[in-house]
């Protein structure tokens, strides 16, 4: 098209017709609608075609519930959400990988709850993707089918909308891992994977990817280069300082957004937030607690 525009511009300046080998497309009649070239994301996804499923997490999943906002885990993930949204206001961050140095440190738990916390904000469309094709877990946490999912789309076997689920009553969309594959890393190296990760932020405000542990495969390292940042999950009493150093070095420390510490004793969080909410009750429709009356001076002790 640039050759056509150059030819037209020269013709207007010189009054001469364009050269014979430079074809000019006639202008549309006045008032006619002009065709707009489709964007790369056109036809990639229609949210109307995504199946809705109930929010029925596994009992052992420990996922936060919007109907119980005063629970201490909910408050912790809202704090994480606030920090991430602040970062997003400072720089264009929309795609995040959640990973850990080693298995069983809570990366899937953290990714799922962060996505749920983000989805509780009005108008905030969130996509949670299971890109741990080796040992996927998100479909078990939400009790949905593993397939169709990400691998089925990347292999061209299913349309994108069929590989997602919308969690009823929320702004959260879930893309399970999909059918098992023998070559996860090669699949992530496909052009389709890079295009998908690049185009999804045009529909979703946050795209959160659960990935394999850093020190057990190269998948998370590759995903870190395709996304805007990485969140590292470590577990108290399990993750060692050495593994944290090795994990950070594998990421080159250039796109680590932060570290989430998992495995704090529930009693500590429960006592802290229960005291706050029971004493003040702010923000949840509760009446402010009245101060206790001091005993009369002559009261028996």
Secondary structure, 3 states (H helix, E strand, C coil): CHHHHHHHHHHHHHCCCCCCCCCCCCCCCCCCCCCCCCCCCCCCCCHHHCEEECCCCCHHHCCCCHHHCCCHHHHHHHHHHHHHHHHHHHCCCCEEEEEECCCCCCHHHHHHHHHHHHHCCCCCCEEEEECCCCCCCHHHHHCCCCCCCHHHHHCCCCCCHHHCEEECCCCEEEECCCCCCCCHHHHHCCHHHHHHHHHHCCCCCEEEEECCCCCCCCHHHHHHHHCCEEEEEEECCCCCHHHHHHHHHHCCCCCEEEEEEECCCHHHHHHHHHHHHHHHCCCCCCCCCCCCCCCCCCCCC
